[in-house]
Amino acid sequence: MLIEQYLPIAILLAIAIVLSLIVVFISRIMGPFRPTAKKLSPYESGMTPMGPAVRRFPVKFYLVAVLFILFDVEVIFLLPYSILVQDLGVYGLITVSIFLTVLTIGFIYEWKKGALEWE
């Protein structure tokens, strides 16, 4: 009985694998393939590497990435409010005002700390 429940998923997975292999095979046959020494080199740009392959990035890059994700997630929380703005009434307005106030205070704090400055 358990196999009957997973049979459609297995069939779909098999179809997806077969179709993807067919597409890769057809593109390999019909697509242009002109390998050169530079194209076959292990580096994407075709240039010889300068320095070690593993470099340390400054923490600033990670900070900007985390702040970007943080503000994107916070802005996504505004989408349900924008859809239900008329149904929520004054309670929704107060709640979103508090949310936007906290968001603005965090943004001003980051701005004052220089987290958004590029050097």
C-alpha positions in Angstrom: 0.0 0.0 0.0 2.9 2.4 0.7 4.4 1.7 -2.7 1.1 2.6 -4.4 1.3 6.0 -2.7 4.8 6.7 -3.9 4.4 5.2 -7.4 3.4 8.5 -9.0 6.4 10.3 -7.5 8.7 7.6 -8.8 7.2 7.7 -12.2 7.5 11.5 -12.3 11.1 11.3 -11.1 11.9 8.7 -13.8 10.3 10.9 -16.5 12.3 13.9 -15.3 15.6 12.0 -15.4 15.0 10.5 -18.8 13.9 13.8 -20.3 16.9 15.7 -18.9 19.3 13.0 -20.2 17.6 13.3 -23.6 18.0 17.1 -23.7 21.6 16.9 -22.7 22.3 14.2 -25.3 20.6 16.2 -28.1 22.4 19.4 -27.2 25.7 17.6 -27.2 25.0 16.2 -30.7 23.4 19.3 -32.3 25.2 22.1 -30.4 28.6 23.6 -31.5 31.6 22.0 -29.8 34.9 23.6 -30.7 37.3 22.9 -27.8 40.5 24.9 -27.6 43.3 24.9 -25.1 41.9 28.0 -23.3 38.4 26.6 -23.2 39.6 23.4 -21.7 41.7 25.1 -19.0 40.4 24.6 -15.5 39.8 28.3 -14.9 36.6 30.0 -16.1 38.2 33.2 -17.4 41.0 31.4 -19.4 43.6 33.4 -17.5 46.4 32.0 -15.4 45.6 32.6 -11.7 47.4 35.2 -9.7 47.9 34.2 -6.1 46.3 31.4 -4.2 43.0 30.0 -5.3 41.4 30.5 -1.9 41.3 34.1 -0.8 39.8 35.5 2.4 37.1 38.0 1.8 36.7 40.9 4.2 33.9 40.6 6.8 32.3 43.7 5.1 31.0 41.5 2.2 29.3 39.1 4.5 27.8 42.0 6.6 26.4 43.6 3.5 25.0 40.2 2.3 23.3 39.5 5.7 21.9 43.1 5.8 20.5 42.7 2.3 18.8 39.4 3.2 17.5 40.8 6.5 15.9 43.8 4.8 14.5 41.7 2.0 12.8 39.4 4.5 11.4 42.3 6.4 10.0 43.8 3.3 8.4 40.5 2.3 6.5 40.7 5.6 4.8 43.8 4.2 3.2 41.9 1.4 0.4 40.3 3.5 -0.4 43.7 5.0 -0.6 45.3 1.5 -3.1 42.6 0.5 -5.3 42.8 3.6 -4.9 46.5 4.3 -8.6 47.3 4.2 -9.7 44.3 6.2 -7.2 45.0 9.1 -8.4 48.5 9.8 -6.8 50.6 12.5 -5.2 47.5 14.3 -3.3 46.7 11.1 -2.2 50.3 10.7 -0.8 50.4 14.2 0.9 47.0 13.8 2.5 48.0 10.5 3.5 51.4 11.9 5.3 49.7 14.8 7.0 47.2 12.4 8.1 50.0 10.1 9.4 52.1 13.0 11.6 49.2 14.2 12.7 48.6 10.7 13.6 52.3 10.2 15.5 52.5 13.5 17.5 49.5 12.5 18.3 51.0 9.1 19.4 54.3 10.7 21.5 52.4 13.2 23.3 50.5 10.4 23.7 53.8 8.5 25.3 55.6 11.4 27.6 52.6 12.1 28.8 52.8 8.5 27.7 49.3 7.6 26.3 50.5 4.3 29.4 52.4 3.2 31.6 51.0 0.4 35.3 51.6 0.6 
